[in-house]
């Protein structure tokens, strides 16, 4: 079994089905965004699994990911007009799903 599969089974034990969570709600599920490495951009060209998007203030969301090696990432996204676009994924964080596998393109 690969580290990614181990990580996937670990994180999939969370019972949250909605990607976006409030801070306290995330803590109730055992997710603390402060444990994730803060990055300005997600690493290019590697598989990442979406864990959760933890709301910050009214215009920000902290998107949490894990890679195949078990390394975690926290990407802060500021929204505009209800859109929270993660540029390197070309996805709106509000539309992501728990466990969704993505690959960043920092092209």
C-alpha positions in Angstrom: 0.0 0.0 0.0 1.4 3.4 -0.9 1.6 6.4 1.5 -1.1 8.1 -0.6 -3.4 5.1 0.0 -2.6 5.2 3.7 -3.2 8.9 3.9 -6.4 8.5 1.9 -7.8 5.8 4.2 -6.8 8.0 7.2 -8.4 11.1 5.9 -11.4 9.3 4.5 -12.3 8.2 8.0 -13.6 11.8 8.5 -17.3 11.8 8.4 -17.6 15.2 6.9 -19.1 15.1 3.4 -19.0 18.9 2.7 -15.6 20.3 1.7 -16.2 23.7 3.3 -16.4 23.8 7.1 -16.3 26.4 9.8 -13.2 26.4 12.1 -15.0 24.9 15.1 -16.8 22.4 12.9 -13.4 21.3 11.3 -11.9 20.8 14.8 -14.9 18.6 15.7 -13.8 16.4 12.8 -10.2 16.4 13.9 -9.0 18.8 11.2 -6.8 21.7 12.4 -5.6 23.8 9.5 -2.7 25.0 11.6 -1.1 21.6 11.2 -0.9 22.0 7.4 2.1 23.6 5.7 1.1 27.1 4.4 2.0 27.5 0.7 1.5 30.3 -1.8 0.9 27.8 -4.6 0.2 24.1 -4.6 3.1 21.9 -5.8 3.1 21.5 -9.5 2.4 18.2 -11.2 1.7 15.9 -8.2 -1.4 14.2 -7.1 -3.1 16.0 -4.2 -6.2 14.9 -2.3 -8.6 17.5 -1.1 -9.3 17.3 2.7 -11.4 20.3 3.6 -11.8 24.0 3.1 -11.9 25.8 6.4 -13.5 29.2 6.4 -11.5 32.1 7.8 -12.9 35.6 7.7 -15.8 36.5 5.4 -13.6 36.6 2.3 -11.2 33.7 2.8 -11.0 30.0 2.9 -8.1 27.7 3.8 -8.0 24.8 1.4 -6.3 21.7 2.8 -4.6 19.0 0.7 -2.3 16.0 1.2 0.1 14.4 -1.3 1.2 10.8 -1.9 4.0 11.1 0.6 1.7 12.3 3.4 2.9 15.9 3.1 0.1 18.3 3.9 -0.6 21.8 2.3 -2.7 24.8 3.2 -3.6 27.2 0.4 -5.4 30.4 1.4 -7.9 31.6 -1.1 -9.5 35.0 -1.1 -12.9 35.2 -2.7 -14.5 37.7 -5.0 -18.2 37.7 -5.9 -18.8 34.3 -4.3 -15.9 32.7 -6.3 -12.9 31.2 -4.5 -10.7 30.2 -7.4 -7.6 28.1 -6.8 -5.8 29.3 -9.8 -3.3 26.4 -10.2 -6.3 24.0 -10.2 -8.7 26.2 -12.1 -11.4 25.2 -9.6 -13.7 27.1 -7.3 -13.0 25.9 -3.7 -16.7 26.1 -2.9 -17.3 23.4 -5.5 -14.6 20.9 -4.4 -15.4 17.6 -2.8 -13.8 15.8 0.1 -11.4 13.2 -1.3 -11.2 14.8 -4.7 -7.9 14.1 -6.4 -6.4 17.0 -8.3 -3.1 17.9 -10.0 -1.8 21.5 -9.8 -0.6 23.2 -13.0 1.5 26.3 -12.2 2.2 26.6 -15.9 
